[in-house]
Structures are given as C-alpha cells and as structure tokens.
Amino acid sequence: MGYPPGGRLRTQLLQPQPVAGPQVIAQSPHFTAGKIAEFQRRFHDSRLGTIDSFLELTPDQRPVGKFVIAQRLFACENDERIMFLWEKCWYRKLRKFIDARR
C-alpha cells in the first residue's frame, strides 16, 4: 500500500468524513470532529497545493493538522513490513555489535 505522495495526501486530508475514527477522537479530546472539519475547510479554502505550505501559514492549525496527517499515515502502516525492515536494518546490526562488545 505505502504512504500517499503529497497530492494524494492532500486529497485524503480534504475528504469530508472525519479522518480519525470515533475511538481515536474519544482518546484525543483536543481534536474533536468539529476541529477536524474546520481544519479541512480552512485547508480547502486556502487553495494551497501542499499541507506543508498550509501549516506554515496557519500556525494555529498545526496541532490538528499534525493529528490528521498522523491518522492518515497510521492507516498506511504495515506492522509486518516494519518488523521485516527492522530485522534487516544495518543500524540494528551495528547496535547489536556494539552492545556485544561492552
């Protein structure tokens, strides 16, 4: 599946349904469905091409913007792939080597 490129992420962030499910919103009372909808409306109305540009120009929207982005990217995570990459990671092997020498 993979992470969405910038243009697709922008489209996903602007989708009318809430980006986070009710359970996540309940766990994050600072980011209500209303705040997410306001973020989406303001991002859409800005007509900026990237989320980075929008968040740079609207610092008051950064916290909810980061939350919305994290929810979209979290949905793209693949735990099996992450663990596979960690097992093959050179940094992990180097750390094991250093730890073994202590």
Sequence and secondary structure as in RCSB ss.txt:
>XXXX:A:sequence
MGYPPGGRLRTQLLQPQPVAGPQVIAQSPHFTAGKIAEFQRRFHDSRLGTIDSFLELTPDQRPVGKFVIAQRLFA
CENDERIMFLWEKCWYRKLRKFIDARR
>XXXX:A:secstr
     HHHHHHHHT SS SS HHHHHH TTS HHHHHHHHHHHHHHT S HHHHHHH GGGHHHHHHHHHHHHHT
T  HHHHHHHHHH HHHHHHHHHHHH 
